[in-house]
Amino acid sequence: MAEIQIRNVAKTFGTYQALHSIDLTIADQEFMVLLGASGCGKTTLLRIIAGLETPSVGEVWIGGRRVDHLPPRERGIAMVFQNYAVFPHLTVFENVAFGLRMAKLDDRLVRERVERTAGLMHIEALLQRYSGQLSGGQRQRVAVARALAMEPDVILMDEPLSNLDALLRLEMRAELKGVLEASNTTTIYVTHDQVEAMSLADRISVMHQGRIVQAAEPVEVYRNPAAHFVGSFIGNPPMNFITARNQGDGKWQVAGQQFTGPSVASETLEFAIRPEDLSLAETGLQANVRVVEPLGAHILVTCDVEGSLFRAVIDSNSRVKAGDVLHIAPEPDRIRWFDPETTLAVA
């Protein structure tokens, strides 16, 4: 069992607080993605789990054992870095075998594990090459194979695909997910790429300013963001937000249209809707078209709705051009509401 528990972990660097009281449990064999913009604390948290940083306060438990006082080699983890960290003077075989050699395993077991993990990562034909003879994608496969060969309880990955081109990243994502599911390890994966997070994760922990804002399954994070930040960060394009004014009895006025929403005392809330949950209609929010972007399967229309920027994803057959005035209607069950003061979702 390799359940990970992060209990009240905080980290300060001088006067700067990088992490604020992080509490998170990652189940055995779960694929958890830490997602957020640069500087949100996700890599700091990963380094604390790995033992490369010491928490200012709090505890880290792996498999029912407290490990925050242990060196990295005693935590039962393996790590894959952004820059591959492939040794140029060693062959692929010896790169994959490096940790096994350090652990003083016998040659037969080393060869078995190297060949098995090389097969998983489709690099079995490259075992006698050196890193200078490999592409970026092949080097990343070597780095992942080296981690898997150790048969760790936990694999930590720090933006391992960020140096690859878009097509290769797509291919590696699919392979990586299948390999890690087959290896039965607990995985923590750090990224700022929401597409990677949505496609790979069992759960996503969205981080902002050193805090976990929401930890949930990808579809839940996408459909029911717990805070304004989550809605604005997840999704491409992100959620639309516009001020709604309380009309009483759960009725809210948005850009001259009335919608049913939460029955709360607040004078205003944020009305939020995803661009793909809008459609052209005879009546609805009046939108002045500013930019039209044909994107193949659909058209992304950027509009002005009562002074607020609004985006809508519409059918590629629609005849729309800059300067048009449209009426766009949101799907009622897709509307979300946020408190403008706390920025949190309102039920």
C-alpha positions, 0 to 999 in steps of 0.5 A, spaced: 500 500 500 502 506 498 497 511 500 500 518 501 497 523 506 500 530 507 498 533 513 498 541 515 504 542 510 506 549 510 513 552 507 516 558 508 522 561 504 524 567 509 518 572 509 515 568 503 510 563 504 510 558 499 505 553 501 499 554 506 497 548 511 496 543 505 492 537 507 491 532 501 490 524 501 492 520 495 489 513 495 494 507 493 495 507 486 491 513 484 494 518 479 494 525 482 495 531 478 498 538 481 495 543 477 496 550 477 500 556 474 507 558 475 509 560 482 503 556 485 507 552 490 506 545 486 513 543 485 515 545 492 509 540 494 512 535 490 519 536 492 517 536 500 514 529 498 520 527 495 525 529 501 528 534 497 525 540 501 523 540 508 516 542 510 516 548 515 511 545 519 506 539 517 507 531 516 508 527 510 506 519 510 507 514 505 504 507 506 502 508 513 509 511 515 511 518 516 517 520 512 518 527 512 524 526 517 527 521 512 532 522 506 529 521 499 532 514 498 528 511 504 522 513 502 520 508 496 519 513 491 522 515 484 522 521 480 522 523 473 524 530 472 523 536 466 530 535 463 530 528 462 537 527 467 539 522 462 547 520 463 550 522 456 556 517 458 552 511 459 548 507 454 540 507 455 541 500 458 545 503 463 541 509 464 535 505 466 539 500 470 543 506 474 538 505 480 538 498 480 546 498 480 546 503 486 541 498 490 546 492 488 541 488 485 544 482 482 546 482 474 540 477 472 535 481 476 537 488 473 537 485 466 530 482 467 527 489 470 531 493 464 528 489 459 521 489 462 521 496 463 524 498 456 519 494 453 513 498 456 516 504 454 518 501 447 525 503 447 527 495 447 531 497 440 535 503 443 538 499 449 545 500 446 545 507 444 547 513 448 543 519 449 546 523 444 543 518 439 536 519 442 530 524 440 527 528 446 521 523 446 526 517 446 530 520 452 524 522 456 522 514 455 528 512 458 527 517 464 520 514 465 523 507 464 529 508 469 524 510 474 519 504 473 525 499 473 526 501 481 519 498 482 517 504 487 511 505 491 510 512 489 512 515 482 513 523 482 513 527 476 515 534 475 512 537 468 516 531 464 513 532 458 513 540 457 520 539 453 516 535 447 513 538 441 505 538 441 504 531 437 509 528 441 506 530 447 500 527 445 503 521 444 507 520 450 500 522 454 497 516 452 503 511 453 504 514 460 497 513 462 497 506 460 504 504 463 502 507 469 496 504 470 499 497 469 505 498 474 500 499 479 504 505 482 501 511 486 503 517 481 503 525 483 504 529 477 506 536 476 503 540 470 501 547 468 498 544 462 490 543 463 489 538 458 495 534 461 491 534 467 484 533 464 487 527 460 491 523 465 488 524 472 484 520 476 483 526 481 486 534 480 488 538 485 488 545 483 493 550 486 493 557 487 497 562 491 500 556 495 493 553 497 489 547 494 483 550 491 479 544 489 481 537 489 476 532 485 475 528 479 477 532 472 469 532 470 467 535 477 473 540 476 471 542 469 463 542 470 463 544 478 469 549 479 469 550 487 472 557 486 472 563 480 480 561 479 478 554 478 473 556 472 478 561 469 484 556 469 480 550 467 478 550 460 480 553 453 477 558 452 476 559 460 469 560 463 465 567 462 464 571 468 459 577 468 455 581 474 448 578 476 444 583 480 439 580 485 432 581 483 429 577 489 426 571 490 432 567 486 431 571 480 437 575 477 438 580 472 444 579 467 445 584 461 438 585 461 436 578 461 433 574 467 435 568 470 433 563 476 439 562 481 441 562 488 436 565 493 441 569 497 441 576 500 447 578 496 446 584 492 450 581 486 453 575 484 458 572 478 454 569 473 459 564 470 458 559 463 463 556 459 463 558 452 461 551 449 455 551 453 452 557 449 448 557 443 445 562 438 438 564 439 432 568 437 433 571 444 438 571 450 444 575 452 445 581 447 453 580 444 457 585 440 461 580 435 469 583 436 473 577 433 471 571 429 476 565 430 474 559 425 477 553 429 475 547 424 470 543 428 467 549 431 468 557 431 470 561 437 466 568 437 469 573 442 464 578 444 462 584 448 456 583 453 454 589 456 462 591 457 464 584 459 468 580 455 464 573 453 466 567 448 462 562 445 463 556 441 458 555 435 457 551 430 462 551 424 457 552 419 454 559 422 455 565 418 458 570 423 463 576 422 466 581 426 461 587 428 454 582 428 450 583 434 448 576 436 443 573 441 446 567 445 443 563 450 446 559 456 444 552 457 440 553 464 443 547 468 450 549 466 450 556 469 454 557 475 454 562 481 460 565 485 460 570 490 464 576 488 467 577 495 470 570 497 470 568 490 467 561 492 462 557 488 455 559 491 450 553 491 
